[in-house]
Amino acid sequence: MTNYQTPTAETYENLDKAFNHFNNTLFDNRLPSVLFTLTRKRGAHGYFWAEQFKHRDDGDRTHEIALNPESMERTLDAVLSTLVHEMTHLEQEEYGQPGKSGFHNMEWVGLMERVGLIPSDNGQPGGSKTGRKMTQYVEEGGRFQTALNALLADGFTLPYFTQPKAAAEKK
């Protein structure tokens, strides 16, 4: 470790920094804070879960955004587009009509496209825009790309991710 933060503090502070940056630049600062988790969920880069946590003292509920550490070795563009994908679920939960049982509906498609991410079931142009298992690609020159470039120009990074199993077994 080359700094004075713990790996936990560095990871979660940077996730919070990215969330706040995108909340400000893409969502007009209208999204509530969330609790971040890193969790392995097969076949998913991340997920949003409404009101998953409850505060022990005052009963306040908060939403969860989870990222899969096994897919965080992807480029920062890809990891952060997953974060914004989940933030659009948060926006839809707070201000719209989420699809049933995790279905990505047309309202969600509009929210994604508004922030410069194009929904696609295969991550490529021409893929289906709605469905249960969705990903996205970045609109060239769009709002997400502009916001991402500003964040990265400020030296942002997410330094930790899960090593591939083969690499971890060699140690």
Helices and strands as residue ranges (DSSP letters): H 7-26, E 34-38, E 46-54, E 61-67, G 69-71, H 76-95, G 100-102, H 106-114, E 117-120, E 135-138, H 143-153, H 165-170
